[in-house]
Amino acid sequence: MVNINSKVDQEDICILEISGEIDASSSIHLDNAMKKAVSEGFKKIIVDCDQLEYISSAGLGVFMSYIQEFKNLKISLVLSGLNENVFSVFEILGLDQLLVLEDTVEKAKKKVNENP
Amino acid sequence: MKIHSFNFNCSKNRLKDIRCFVDQALQSYSFTDIEKHKMVLAVDEICANLIIHSHECNPAQNVRLEIKENGNDGIIFEITDKGKTFNVKNYREPKINEIVKAGKKGGVGLLLVKRIMDNVEWSTENDRNICRLYKKIG
């Protein structure tokens, strides 16, 4: 079960707050939230994973599927607040090197303002 | 030999129950929290693949999961079903940069499993497909 809240900050950054677990049954919700942020024209997206307890390959696949598209569209994506367990899953496939990961939303805001 | 067993029907909604079962069964072993988390993930990946690809999410079909001690050496996760057989000979390990370039959403589950576990085996015995995942302790 995953819950995703979307909010926009004063610098026009779309922040997706994820809580719960992303697996093969719930990854569609993450994909839909990402799609919506893109279709609304955001160029800066932060995915706040502070309350994310679990992610499987289905969730990793969603993030992976946007890397190239975001590069082409010059959309900057930063993930923040991954706990140790969740981070270890990104690390297995080297996604910690392909995605931009920050400890906090504040650090992510600084990072997302740099060029994608 | 201690055996933990769990039967589940082929619905993606059962993945949470599967993870809870594995997590609970691993509590008595001296793995670190991260190791346990990764093993839960590996079993989740195999079960999700079976539910989706071998059983097409048919809730009338069932899968059995057993967690056994492998002597003093570690543990074995044994996942048994009667669905469509996974042909390991057709499996080509994906390259992450190619998946990223193509914008694909799937295809890395088994890669995760292979990187987490010490060994992964598939066999067919008496009309049943069995996937065994081996993990050493320490």
gemmi code that builds the backbone of each chain (N, CA, C; Angstrom):
import gemmi

chains = {
    "A": [
        ("MET", (0.844, -1.198, 0.000), (0.000, 0.000, 0.000), (0.886, 1.257, 0.000)),
        ("VAL", (0.622, 2.144, -0.937), (1.431, 3.364, -0.980), (0.499, 4.577, -1.013)),
        ("ASN", (0.923, 5.633, -0.361), (0.194, 6.905, -0.440), (1.119, 7.941, -1.046)),
        ("ILE", (0.595, 8.710, -1.981), (1.421, 9.739, -2.607), (0.690, 11.077, -2.538)),
        ("ASN", (1.321, 12.039, -1.892), (0.780, 13.402, -1.854), (1.637, 14.280, -2.743)),
        ("SER", (0.964, 15.105, -3.515), (1.683, 15.988, -4.409), (1.513, 17.437, -3.944)),
        ("LYS", (2.622, 18.163, -3.861), (2.483, 19.588, -3.539), (3.497, 20.395, -4.355)),
        ("VAL", (3.214, 21.691, -4.440), (4.085, 22.558, -5.238), (4.628, 23.638, -4.323)),
        ("ASP", (5.939, 23.841, -4.335), (6.481, 24.870, -3.449), (6.608, 26.186, -4.205)),
        ("GLN", (7.036, 27.227, -3.495), (7.044, 28.581, -4.097), (8.023, 28.720, -5.258)),
        ("GLU", (8.980, 27.801, -5.346), (9.936, 27.863, -6.470), (9.478, 27.005, -7.643)),
        ("ASP", (8.196, 26.649, -7.637), (7.608, 25.834, -8.697), (8.246, 24.439, -8.800)),
        ("ILE", (8.546, 23.904, -7.643), (9.068, 22.526, -7.579), (7.903, 21.620, -7.199)),
        ("CYS", (7.724, 20.553, -7.972), (6.692, 19.569, -7.630), (7.312, 18.574, -6.635)),
        ("ILE", (6.703, 18.463, -5.473), (7.226, 17.530, -4.457), (6.217, 16.401, -4.257)),
        ("LEU", (6.650, 15.189, -4.567), (5.803, 14.004, -4.366), (6.232, 13.336, -3.071)),
        ("GLU", (5.345, 13.333, -2.101), (5.653, 12.699, -0.810), (5.104, 11.280, -0.818)),
        ("ILE", (6.022, 10.319, -0.717), (5.607, 8.918, -0.797), (5.681, 8.288, 0.578)),
        ("SER", (4.626, 7.575, 0.953), (4.711, 6.808, 2.196), (4.187, 5.397, 1.969)),
        ("GLY", (4.775, 4.452, 2.696), (4.318, 3.060, 2.587), (5.256, 2.219, 1.750)),
        ("GLU", (4.670, 1.359, 0.929), (5.465, 0.356, 0.221), (5.129, 0.366, -1.278)),
        ("ILE", (6.162, 0.328, -2.080), (5.941, 0.259, -3.539), (6.371, -1.121, -4.009)),
        ("ASP", (5.398, -1.895, -4.478), (5.695, -3.226, -5.028), (4.957, -3.386, -6.350)),
        ("ALA", (4.868, -4.625, -6.827), (4.242, -4.861, -8.134), (2.759, -4.484, -8.138)),
        ("SER", (2.153, -4.429, -6.963), (0.727, -4.092, -6.928), (0.495, -2.582, -6.829)),
        ("SER", (1.502, -1.838, -6.403), (1.263, -0.407, -6.157), (2.130, 0.538, -6.981)),
        ("SER", (3.079, -0.005, -7.770), (4.001, 0.867, -8.502), (3.263, 1.751, -9.516)),
        ("ILE", (2.104, 1.317, -9.961), (1.301, 2.089, -10.918), (0.961, 3.474, -10.357)),
        ("HIS", (0.783, 3.568, -9.034), (0.445, 4.857, -8.423), (1.621, 5.836, -8.508)),
        ("LEU", (2.834, 5.290, -8.329), (4.022, 6.135, -8.478), (4.146, 6.595, -9.923)),
        ("ASP", (3.939, 5.672, -10.853), (4.041, 6.000, -12.277), (3.021, 7.089, -12.646)),
        ("ASN", (1.802, 6.926, -12.165), (0.766, 7.917, -12.465), (1.111, 9.294, -11.895)),
        ("ALA", (1.664, 9.306, -10.692), (2.027, 10.585, -10.068), (3.155, 11.266, -10.847)),
        ("MET", (4.109, 10.456, -11.317), (5.224, 11.014, -12.099), (4.704, 11.542, -13.438)),
        ("LYS", (3.840, 10.745, -14.074), (3.252, 11.159, -15.366), (2.515, 12.482, -15.226)),
        ("LYS", (1.739, 12.601, -14.150), (0.944, 13.803, -13.914), (1.860, 15.022, -13.749)),
        ("ALA", (2.948, 14.838, -12.989), (3.886, 15.953, -12.786), (4.485, 16.401, -14.119)),
        ("VAL", (4.788, 15.430, -14.985), (5.352, 15.761, -16.304), (4.294, 16.468, -17.154)),
        ("SER", (3.083, 15.923, -17.159), (2.027, 16.496, -18.012), (1.630, 17.903, -17.543)),
        ("GLU", (1.854, 18.200, -16.271), (1.557, 19.543, -15.764), (2.702, 20.521, -16.033)),
        ("GLY", (3.761, 20.014, -16.649), (4.838, 20.876, -17.117), (5.928, 21.195, -16.107)),
        ("PHE", (5.974, 20.479, -14.989), (7.031, 20.763, -14.014), (8.401, 20.396, -14.577)),
        ("LYS", (9.370, 21.261, -14.317), (10.752, 20.995, -14.749), (11.625, 20.578, -13.572)),
        ("LYS", (11.051, 20.690, -12.365), (11.793, 20.308, -11.159), (10.885, 19.414, -10.322)),
        ("ILE", (11.344, 18.197, -10.100), (10.521, 17.244, -9.337), (11.373, 16.639, -8.211)),
        ("ILE", (10.821, 16.682, -7.008), (11.474, 16.012, -5.876), (10.553, 14.885, -5.422)),
        ("VAL", (11.112, 13.702, -5.252), (10.328, 12.607, -4.682), (10.829, 12.411, -3.246)),
        ("ASP", (9.992, 12.801, -2.303), (10.359, 12.713, -0.887), (10.056, 11.289, -0.388)),
        ("CYS", (11.125, 10.521, -0.161), (10.985, 9.102, 0.215), (11.149, 8.882, 1.721)),
        ("ASP", (11.048, 9.944, 2.480), (11.290, 9.847, 3.924), (10.400, 8.801, 4.604)),
        ("GLN", (9.176, 8.651, 4.115), (8.244, 7.688, 4.721), (8.089, 6.415, 3.872)),
        ("LEU", (8.992, 6.246, 2.901), (8.943, 5.053, 2.049), (9.647, 3.897, 2.784)),
        ("GLU", (8.914, 2.833, 3.025), (9.466, 1.722, 3.816), (10.025, 0.589, 2.959)),
        ("TYR", (9.539, 0.506, 1.713), (9.915, -0.656, 0.889), (9.781, -0.298, -0.586)),
        ("ILE", (10.703, -0.773, -1.380), (10.561, -0.632, -2.839), (11.075, -1.907, -3.498)),
        ("SER", (10.316, -2.400, -4.471), (10.766, -3.584, -5.219), (11.171, -3.140, -6.621)),
        ("SER", (11.503, -4.106, -7.468), (11.958, -3.763, -8.820), (10.888, -2.998, -9.602)),
        ("ALA", (9.618, -3.224, -9.249), (8.539, -2.516, -9.958), (8.654, -1.007, -9.729)),
        ("GLY", (8.998, -0.630, -8.501), (9.170, 0.791, -8.186), (10.452, 1.341, -8.777)),
        ("LEU", (11.535, 0.560, -8.681), (12.806, 0.989, -9.287), (12.610, 1.206, -10.781)),
        ("GLY", (11.828, 0.292, -11.388), (11.571, 0.366, -12.829), (10.892, 1.674, -13.228)),
        ("VAL", (10.011, 2.160, -12.368), (9.340, 3.437, -12.660), (10.379, 4.555, -12.718)),
        ("PHE", (11.244, 4.625, -11.706), (12.272, 5.682, -11.711), (13.206, 5.524, -12.916)),
        ("MET", (13.605, 4.278, -13.187), (14.530, 4.052, -14.305), (13.925, 4.491, -15.626)),
        ("SER", (12.619, 4.278, -15.771), (11.963, 4.558, -17.052), (11.890, 6.053, -17.357)),
        ("TYR", (12.093, 6.897, -16.333), (12.026, 8.348, -16.564), (13.403, 8.999, -16.743)),
        ("ILE", (14.474, 8.272, -16.470), (15.803, 8.897, -16.504), (16.086, 9.513, -17.879)),
        ("GLN", (15.911, 8.726, -18.927), (16.222, 9.211, -20.276), (15.238, 10.303, -20.711)),
        ("GLU", (13.948, 10.067, -20.433), (12.911, 11.045, -20.821), (13.170, 12.393, -20.138)),
        ("PHE", (13.528, 12.357, -18.871), (13.774, 13.596, -18.136), (15.013, 14.309, -18.671)),
        ("LYS", (15.986, 13.522, -19.080), (17.184, 14.113, -19.675), (16.793, 14.863, -20.954)),
        ("ASN", (15.970, 14.196, -21.783), (15.545, 14.806, -23.044), (14.699, 16.062, -22.813)),
        ("LEU", (13.837, 15.999, -21.823), (12.917, 17.113, -21.562), (13.513, 18.165, -20.621)),
        ("LYS", (14.767, 17.942, -20.220), (15.454, 18.832, -19.267), (14.648, 19.013, -17.970)),
        ("ILE", (14.162, 17.894, -17.480), (13.465, 17.886, -16.189), (14.453, 17.381, -15.139)),
        ("SER", (14.528, 18.116, -14.042), (15.450, 17.727, -12.976), (14.693, 16.922, -11.912)),
        ("LEU", (15.209, 15.730, -11.608), (14.569, 14.839, -10.629), (15.545, 14.546, -9.495)),
        ("VAL", (15.095, 14.743, -8.271), (15.914, 14.396, -7.104), (15.060, 13.593, -6.132)),
        ("LEU", (15.627, 12.513, -5.615), (14.941, 11.711, -4.588), (15.572, 12.059, -3.243)),
        ("SER", (14.750, 12.178, -2.226), (15.317, 12.527, -0.923), (14.838, 11.598, 0.179)),
        ("GLY", (15.666, 11.510, 1.234), (15.264, 10.862, 2.485), (15.122, 9.353, 2.458)),
        ("LEU", (15.834, 8.687, 1.559), (15.729, 7.210, 1.514), (16.311, 6.606, 2.798)),
        ("ASN", (15.572, 5.704, 3.431), (16.135, 5.049, 4.606), (17.188, 4.019, 4.168)),
        ("GLU", (17.896, 3.485, 5.138), (19.026, 2.602, 4.852), (18.619, 1.380, 4.017)),
        ("ASN", (17.481, 0.776, 4.370), (17.027, -0.414, 3.644), (16.680, -0.087, 2.200)),
        ("VAL", (15.922, 0.983, 2.026), (15.498, 1.372, 0.673), (16.720, 1.774, -0.160)),
        ("PHE", (17.634, 2.530, 0.451), (18.847, 2.933, -0.265), (19.628, 1.705, -0.732)),
        ("SER", (19.678, 0.690, 0.128), (20.461, -0.511, -0.216), (19.917, -1.196, -1.471)),
        ("VAL", (18.616, -1.056, -1.702), (18.007, -1.663, -2.894), (18.422, -0.885, -4.157)),
        ("PHE", (18.451, 0.438, -4.063), (18.931, 1.255, -5.193), (20.394, 0.918, -5.509)),
        ("GLU", (21.144, 0.689, -4.428), (22.579, 0.427, -4.559), (22.877, -0.886, -5.295)),
        ("ILE", (22.016, -1.883, -5.110), (22.274, -3.202, -5.710), (22.463, -3.077, -7.226)),
        ("LEU", (21.647, -2.224, -7.845), (21.720, -2.079, -9.301), (22.539, -0.862, -9.743)),
        ("GLY", (23.130, -0.176, -8.773), (23.907, 1.017, -9.118), (23.039, 2.219, -9.437)),
        ("LEU", (21.786, 2.184, -9.030), (20.895, 3.317, -9.335), (21.215, 4.533, -8.479)),
        ("ASP", (21.952, 4.313, -7.391), (22.383, 5.450, -6.581), (23.357, 6.326, -7.370)),
        ("GLN", (23.925, 5.774, -8.450), (24.828, 6.536, -9.304), (24.095, 7.160, -10.489)),
        ("LEU", (22.984, 6.582, -10.874), (22.243, 7.067, -12.048), (21.176, 8.095, -11.685)),
        ("LEU", (20.709, 8.043, -10.433), (19.702, 8.989, -9.968), (20.359, 9.928, -8.952)),
        ("VAL", (19.763, 11.091, -8.772), (20.301, 12.013, -7.779), (19.562, 11.792, -6.467)),
        ("LEU", (20.315, 11.412, -5.436), (19.724, 11.109, -4.138), (20.280, 12.076, -3.096)),
        ("GLU", (19.414, 12.635, -2.290), (19.838, 13.543, -1.222), (19.210, 13.111, 0.100)),
        ("ASP", (19.835, 13.542, 1.197), (19.345, 13.139, 2.527), (18.005, 13.781, 2.885)),
        ("THR", (17.876, 15.046, 2.555), (16.692, 15.789, 2.993), (16.041, 16.533, 1.832)),
        ("VAL", (14.799, 16.951, 2.047), (14.091, 17.731, 1.025), (14.807, 19.064, 0.814)),
        ("GLU", (15.326, 19.651, 1.890), (16.025, 20.936, 1.761), (17.233, 20.812, 0.834)),
        ("LYS", (18.019, 19.748, 1.041), (19.178, 19.520, 0.160), (18.712, 19.224, -1.257)),
        ("ALA", (17.597, 18.499, -1.361), (17.060, 18.158, -2.683), (16.621, 19.415, -3.433)),
        ("LYS", (16.080, 20.389, -2.693), (15.655, 21.644, -3.333), (16.843, 22.384, -3.936)),
        ("LYS", (17.954, 22.374, -3.209), (19.171, 23.026, -3.741), (19.629, 22.305, -5.001)),
        ("LYS", (19.618, 20.993, -4.925), (20.122, 20.181, -6.036), (19.237, 20.309, -7.280)),
        ("VAL", (17.933, 20.319, -7.060), (17.005, 20.318, -8.191), (17.068, 21.637, -8.969)),
        ("ASN", (17.610, 22.662, -8.317), (17.742, 23.948, -8.998), (18.978, 24.023, -9.885)),
        ("GLU", (19.856, 22.997, -9.734), (20.988, 22.926, -10.652), (20.477, 22.374, -11.983)),
        ("ASN", (21.244, 22.535, -13.026), (20.789, 22.050, -14.337), (20.633, 20.538, -14.354)),
        ("PRO", (19.603, 20.000, -15.033), (19.422, 18.541, -15.084), (20.539, 17.885, -15.886)),
    ],
    "B": [
        ("MET", (15.018, -30.167, 11.510), (15.155, -28.983, 10.650), (13.869, -28.156, 10.693)),
        ("LYS", (14.047, -26.903, 10.956), (12.886, -26.016, 11.064), (12.394, -25.622, 9.664)),
        ("ILE", (11.086, -25.756, 9.443), (10.517, -25.348, 8.151), (9.371, -24.376, 8.403)),
        ("HIS", (9.438, -23.246, 7.733), (8.324, -22.297, 7.768), (7.617, -22.418, 6.422)),
        ("SER", (6.308, -22.590, 6.429), (5.626, -22.684, 5.124), (4.421, -21.765, 5.051)),
        ("PHE", (4.149, -21.352, 3.827), (3.089, -20.367, 3.582), (2.509, -20.629, 2.189)),
        ("ASN", (1.199, -20.759, 2.121), (0.527, -20.906, 0.822), (-0.193, -19.610, 0.501)),
        ("PHE", (-0.133, -19.226, -0.747), (-0.857, -18.004, -1.119), (-1.457, -18.159, -2.507)),
        ("ASN", (-2.548, -17.443, -2.719), (-3.158, -17.478, -4.046), (-2.560, -16.360, -4.911)),
        ("CYS", (-2.778, -16.497, -6.223), (-2.044, -15.659, -7.174), (-2.692, -14.292, -7.405)),
        ("SER", (-2.632, -13.495, -6.382), (-3.105, -12.117, -6.479), (-1.962, -11.226, -6.017)),
        ("LYS", (-1.761, -10.115, -6.731), (-0.676, -9.198, -6.344), (-0.901, -8.622, -4.954)),
        ("ASN", (-2.163, -8.640, -4.521), (-2.458, -8.133, -3.171), (-1.857, -8.999, -2.069)),
        ("ARG", (-1.409, -10.209, -2.435), (-0.822, -11.098, -1.416), (0.664, -10.822, -1.176)),
        ("LEU", (1.254, -9.940, -1.987), (2.696, -9.705, -1.858), (3.070, -9.171, -0.471)),
        ("LYS", (2.220, -8.328, 0.063), (2.482, -7.783, 1.406), (2.507, -8.921, 2.450)),
        ("ASP", (1.541, -9.850, 2.334), (1.484, -10.993, 3.270), (2.746, -11.853, 3.135)),
        ("ILE", (3.188, -12.036, 1.903), (4.392, -12.843, 1.649), (5.600, -12.186, 2.326)),
        ("ARG", (5.701, -10.885, 2.173), (6.842, -10.167, 2.779), (6.802, -10.275, 4.306)),
        ("CYS", (5.607, -10.143, 4.858), (5.467, -10.245, 6.329), (5.868, -11.640, 6.798)),
        ("PHE", (5.447, -12.659, 6.046), (5.787, -14.041, 6.405), (7.305, -14.244, 6.397)),
        ("VAL", (7.961, -13.791, 5.343), (9.416, -13.983, 5.232), (10.126, -13.208, 6.338)),
        ("ASP", (9.706, -11.986, 6.543), (10.323, -11.147, 7.569), (10.224, -11.825, 8.945)),
        ("GLN", (9.060, -12.355, 9.235), (8.820, -13.034, 10.507), (9.705, -14.271, 10.633)),
        ("ALA", (9.760, -15.061, 9.556), (10.541, -16.306, 9.585), (12.034, -16.031, 9.769)),
        ("LEU", (12.490, -14.876, 9.280), (13.925, -14.575, 9.351), (14.354, -13.997, 10.699)),
        ("GLN", (13.385, -13.702, 11.548), (13.711, -13.059, 12.827), (14.652, -13.897, 13.689)),
        ("SER", (14.548, -15.238, 13.563), (15.370, -16.083, 14.439), (16.778, -16.337, 13.889)),
        ("TYR", (17.106, -15.727, 12.758), (18.438, -15.942, 12.187), (19.297, -14.680, 12.338)),
        ("SER", (20.622, -14.919, 12.347), (21.524, -13.804, 12.663), (21.950, -13.002, 11.436)),
        ("PHE", (20.992, -12.683, 10.594), (21.293, -11.799, 9.468), (21.137, -10.349, 9.937)),
        ("THR", (21.828, -9.441, 9.273), (21.630, -8.025, 9.607), (20.266, -7.582, 9.067)),
        ("ASP", (19.803, -6.431, 9.538), (18.508, -5.919, 9.068), (18.509, -5.703, 7.551)),
        ("ILE", (19.625, -5.202, 7.036), (19.698, -4.955, 5.581), (19.676, -6.276, 4.818)),
        ("GLU", (20.387, -7.281, 5.327), (20.372, -8.598, 4.667), (18.952, -9.171, 4.661)),
        ("LYS", (18.276, -9.050, 5.805), (16.892, -9.560, 5.879), (16.004, -8.817, 4.892)),
        ("HIS", (16.162, -7.506, 4.854), (15.348, -6.685, 3.935), (15.567, -7.137, 2.485)),
        ("LYS", (16.827, -7.399, 2.148), (17.125, -7.813, 0.769), (16.565, -9.201, 0.471)),
        ("MET", (16.596, -10.089, 1.461), (16.041, -11.434, 1.232), (14.522, -11.373, 1.069)),
        ("VAL", (13.888, -10.524, 1.869), (12.436, -10.317, 1.715), (12.156, -9.835, 0.288)),
        ("LEU", (12.981, -8.910, -0.171), (12.822, -8.376, -1.529), (12.986, -9.481, -2.577)),
        ("ALA", (14.023, -10.312, -2.408), (14.276, -11.369, -3.396), (13.084, -12.326, -3.498)),
        ("VAL", (12.527, -12.704, -2.352), (11.371, -13.619, -2.383), (10.165, -12.917, -3.003)),
        ("ASP", (9.980, -11.655, -2.651), (8.890, -10.862, -3.235), (8.999, -10.839, -4.770)),
        ("GLU", (10.228, -10.663, -5.266), (10.440, -10.586, -6.726), (10.060, -11.907, -7.411)),
        ("ILE", (10.504, -13.020, -6.824), (10.188, -14.319, -7.425), (8.669, -14.549, -7.391)),
        ("CYS", (8.065, -14.262, -6.245), (6.618, -14.489, -6.109), (5.821, -13.568, -7.037)),
        ("ALA", (6.250, -12.319, -7.155), (5.551, -11.386, -8.064), (5.640, -11.896, -9.501)),
        ("ASN", (6.824, -12.375, -9.898), (6.987, -12.921, -11.255), (6.050, -14.104, -11.481)),
        ("LEU", (5.979, -15.000, -10.480), (5.104, -16.171, -10.622), (3.645, -15.745, -10.731)),
        ("ILE", (3.239, -14.869, -9.837), (1.837, -14.423, -9.823), (1.461, -13.791, -11.170)),
        ("ILE", (2.354, -12.913, -11.654), (2.025, -12.143, -12.865), (2.247, -12.962, -14.143)),
        ("HIS", (3.417, -13.583, -14.262), (3.765, -14.223, -15.543), (3.359, -15.696, -15.632)),
        ("SER", (3.477, -16.434, -14.522), (3.159, -17.864, -14.603), (1.683, -18.142, -14.358)),
        ("HIS", (1.031, -17.248, -13.624), (-0.378, -17.508, -13.255), (-1.329, -16.406, -13.709)),
        ("GLU", (-0.786, -15.406, -14.406), (-1.590, -14.292, -14.930), (-2.567, -13.741, -13.890)),
        ("CYS", (-2.110, -13.640, -12.673), (-2.895, -13.067, -11.559), (-4.228, -13.773, -11.355)),
        ("ASN", (-4.241, -15.085, -11.576), (-5.473, -15.852, -11.373), (-5.591, -16.239, -9.883)),
        ("PRO", (-6.510, -15.628, -9.159), (-6.579, -15.865, -7.711), (-7.032, -17.278, -7.339)),
        ("ALA", (-7.448, -18.062, -8.345), (-7.851, -19.446, -8.054), (-6.643, -20.379, -7.991)),
        ("GLN", (-5.479, -19.867, -8.420), (-4.274, -20.705, -8.421), (-3.379, -20.362, -7.230)),
        ("ASN", (-2.590, -21.366, -6.820), (-1.821, -21.207, -5.583), (-0.331, -21.469, -5.749)),
        ("VAL", (0.412, -20.899, -4.845), (1.869, -21.080, -4.790), (2.226, -21.401, -3.337)),
        ("ARG", (3.254, -22.252, -3.165), (3.699, -22.598, -1.816), (5.119, -22.083, -1.605)),
        ("LEU", (5.313, -21.455, -0.481), (6.640, -20.937, -0.135), (7.107, -21.609, 1.152)),
        ("GLU", (8.311, -22.182, 1.104), (8.882, -22.788, 2.306), (10.254, -22.175, 2.576)),
        ("ILE", (10.524, -21.972, 3.844), (11.849, -21.490, 4.242), (12.445, -22.568, 5.145)),
        ("LYS", (13.588, -23.116, 4.710), (14.195, -24.242, 5.419), (15.620, -23.923, 5.791)),
        ("GLU", (16.086, -24.572, 6.845), (17.496, -24.449, 7.192), (18.292, -25.389, 6.291)),
        ("ASN", (19.442, -24.920, 5.857), (20.294, -25.718, 4.976), (21.487, -26.214, 5.783)),
        ("GLY", (21.242, -27.166, 6.677), (22.287, -27.603, 7.607), (22.714, -26.418, 8.452)),
        ("ASN", (24.033, -26.290, 8.638), (24.534, -25.124, 9.377), (24.938, -24.013, 8.418)),
        ("ASP", (24.691, -24.256, 7.174), (25.245, -23.412, 6.132), (24.415, -22.168, 5.830)),
        ("GLY", (23.128, -22.229, 6.089), (22.298, -21.089, 5.731), (20.853, -21.503, 5.581)),
        ("ILE", (20.144, -20.795, 4.736), (18.740, -21.140, 4.542), (18.394, -21.237, 3.058)),
        ("ILE", (17.307, -21.956, 2.824), (16.804, -22.133, 1.453), (15.367, -21.631, 1.429)),
        ("PHE", (15.066, -20.813, 0.438), (13.689, -20.408, 0.165), (13.236, -21.270, -1.013)),
        ("GLU", (12.165, -22.026, -0.798), (11.695, -22.929, -1.857), (10.291, -22.507, -2.271)),
        ("ILE", (10.140, -22.166, -3.533), (8.858, -21.651, -4.017), (8.334, -22.619, -5.077)),
        ("THR", (7.181, -23.210, -4.811), (6.662, -24.296, -5.645), (5.317, -23.899, -6.243)),
        ("ASP", (5.174, -24.178, -7.536), (3.888, -23.880, -8.180), (3.661, -24.813, -9.363)),
        ("LYS", (2.462, -24.732, -9.916), (2.143, -25.554, -11.086), (1.767, -24.683, -12.279)),
        ("GLY", (2.280, -23.503, -12.314), (1.960, -22.576, -13.410), (2.870, -22.778, -14.607)),
        ("LYS", (2.855, -21.783, -15.488), (3.701, -21.813, -16.673), (5.169, -21.834, -16.226)),
        ("THR", (5.940, -22.759, -16.793), (7.331, -22.931, -16.352), (8.226, -21.799, -16.848)),
        ("PHE", (9.029, -21.279, -15.958), (10.009, -20.256, -16.331), (11.209, -20.949, -16.972)),
        ("ASN", (11.525, -20.538, -18.183), (12.648, -21.163, -18.874), (13.915, -20.334, -18.684)),
        ("VAL", (14.738, -20.801, -17.772), (15.927, -20.030, -17.421), (16.911, -19.917, -18.589)),
        ("LYS", (16.825, -20.897, -19.516), (17.741, -20.864, -20.674), (17.493, -19.629, -21.547)),
        ("ASN", (16.256, -19.139, -21.515), (15.920, -17.962, -22.327), (16.252, -16.645, -21.621)),
        ("TYR", (16.701, -16.750, -20.384), (16.961, -15.524, -19.625), (18.317, -14.937, -19.981)),
        ("ARG", (18.311, -13.686, -20.367), (19.555, -12.941, -20.617), (19.629, -11.826, -19.594)),
        ("GLU", (20.731, -11.797, -18.879), (20.851, -10.765, -17.851), (20.808, -9.372, -18.497)),
        ("PRO", (19.893, -8.524, -18.025), (19.775, -7.208, -18.678), (20.919, -6.272, -18.297)),
        ("LYS", (21.185, -5.317, -19.170), (22.186, -4.290, -18.858), (21.423, -3.035, -18.441)),
        ("ILE", (21.768, -2.521, -17.277), (21.018, -1.393, -16.714), (20.998, -0.200, -17.674)),
        ("ASN", (22.153, 0.100, -18.287), (22.168, 1.281, -19.177), (21.262, 1.104, -20.390)),
        ("GLU", (21.088, -0.145, -20.840), (20.189, -0.387, -21.986), (18.723, -0.211, -21.572)),
        ("ILE", (18.393, -0.671, -20.374), (17.024, -0.512, -19.869), (16.704, 0.970, -19.707)),
        ("VAL", (17.662, 1.708, -19.165), (17.474, 3.148, -18.957), (17.304, 3.852, -20.303)),
        ("LYS", (18.157, 3.521, -21.243), (18.113, 4.148, -22.566), (16.770, 3.901, -23.249)),
        ("ALA", (16.261, 2.673, -23.078), (15.004, 2.299, -23.731), (13.781, 2.793, -22.948)),
        ("GLY", (14.002, 3.292, -21.740), (12.874, 3.763, -20.926), (11.960, 2.641, -20.471)),
        ("LYS", (12.538, 1.452, -20.338), (11.722, 0.291, -19.928), (11.430, 0.329, -18.425)),
        ("LYS", (10.244, -0.188, -18.077), (9.866, -0.171, -16.658), (10.190, -1.483, -15.946)),
        ("GLY", (10.337, -2.535, -16.704), (10.511, -3.825, -16.031), (11.801, -4.497, -16.419)),
        ("GLY", (12.003, -5.675, -15.852), (13.115, -6.496, -16.310), (14.296, -6.589, -15.389)),
        ("VAL", (14.208, -5.977, -14.194), (15.384, -6.044, -13.313), (15.143, -6.881, -12.049)),
        ("GLY", (13.953, -7.458, -11.923), (13.628, -8.223, -10.716), (14.559, -9.397, -10.480)),
        ("LEU", (14.756, -10.167, -11.528), (15.600, -11.361, -11.400), (17.071, -10.999, -11.177)),
        ("LEU", (17.459, -9.891, -11.782), (18.824, -9.399, -11.580), (19.040, -9.077, -10.098)),
        ("LEU", (18.053, -8.451, -9.481), (18.124, -8.166, -8.039), (18.261, -9.466, -7.255)),
        ("VAL", (17.417, -10.447, -7.594), (17.425, -11.732, -6.871), (18.807, -12.367, -6.964)),
        ("LYS", (19.377, -12.385, -8.169), (20.668, -13.038, -8.363), (21.790, -12.321, -7.619)),
        ("ARG", (21.656, -11.006, -7.491), (22.698, -10.258, -6.775), (22.540, -10.378, -5.254)),
        ("ILE", (21.318, -10.677, -4.808), (21.077, -10.785, -3.360), (21.422, -12.186, -2.843)),
        ("MET", (21.023, -13.204, -3.591), (21.168, -14.582, -3.123), (22.531, -15.166, -3.523)),
        ("ASP", (22.945, -16.208, -2.808), (24.210, -16.878, -3.152), (24.024, -17.797, -4.354)),
        ("ASN", (22.822, -18.352, -4.472), (22.551, -19.232, -5.607), (21.042, -19.261, -5.868)),
        ("VAL", (20.681, -19.397, -7.133), (19.269, -19.487, -7.517), (19.135, -20.664, -8.471)),
        ("GLU", (18.184, -21.552, -8.191), (17.991, -22.753, -9.038), (16.526, -22.892, -9.412)),
        ("TRP", (16.286, -23.365, -10.627), (14.928, -23.703, -11.043), (14.899, -25.173, -11.443)),
        ("SER", (13.855, -25.866, -11.059), (13.730, -27.252, -11.507), (12.254, -27.582, -11.680)),
        ("THR", (12.018, -28.672, -12.392), (10.648, -29.176, -12.517), (10.651, -30.585, -11.950)),
        ("GLU", (9.830, -30.814, -10.934), (9.792, -32.126, -10.268), (8.327, -32.534, -10.112)),
        ("ASN", (7.986, -33.691, -10.693), (6.604, -34.199, -10.609), (5.559, -33.140, -10.995)),
        ("ASP", (5.749, -32.541, -12.156), (4.808, -31.531, -12.668), (4.779, -30.230, -11.867)),
        ("ARG", (5.690, -30.107, -10.939), (5.715, -28.866, -10.168), (6.996, -28.097, -10.501)),
        ("ASN", (6.860, -26.784, -10.603), (8.043, -25.940, -10.788), (8.553, -25.552, -9.404)),
        ("ILE", (9.863, -25.687, -9.222), (10.427, -25.307, -7.930), (11.575, -24.320, -8.150)),
        ("CYS", (11.475, -23.207, -7.478), (12.567, -22.234, -7.497), (13.189, -22.237, -6.107)),
        ("ARG", (14.502, -22.454, -6.056), (15.181, -22.461, -4.755), (16.195, -21.328, -4.701)),
        ("LEU", (16.098, -20.571, -3.629), (17.032, -19.470, -3.401), (17.884, -19.821, -2.185)),
        ("TYR", (19.179, -19.777, -2.335), (20.089, -20.164, -1.250), (20.799, -18.932, -0.684)),
        ("LYS", (20.833, -18.873, 0.638), (21.567, -17.780, 1.276), (22.357, -18.313, 2.455)),
        ("LYS", (23.656, -18.040, 2.448), (24.519, -18.481, 3.547), (24.435, -17.492, 4.706)),
        ("ILE", (24.610, -18.030, 5.892), (24.637, -17.147, 7.063), (26.085, -16.743, 7.312)),
        ("GLY", (26.293, -15.450, 7.483), (27.630, -14.937, 7.818), (28.533, -14.777, 6.631)),
    ],
}
model = gemmi.Model(1)
for chain_id, residues in chains.items():
    chain = gemmi.Chain(chain_id)
    for i, (resn, *xyz) in enumerate(residues, 1):
        res = gemmi.Residue()
        res.name, res.seqid = resn, gemmi.SeqId(i, " ")
        for name, pos in zip(("N", "CA", "C"), xyz):
            atom = gemmi.Atom()
            atom.name, atom.element = name, gemmi.Element(name[0])
            atom.pos, atom.b_iso = gemmi.Position(*pos), 0.0
            res.add_atom(atom)
        chain.add_residue(res)
    model.add_chain(chain)
structure = gemmi.Structure()
structure.add_model(model)
structure.setup_entities()
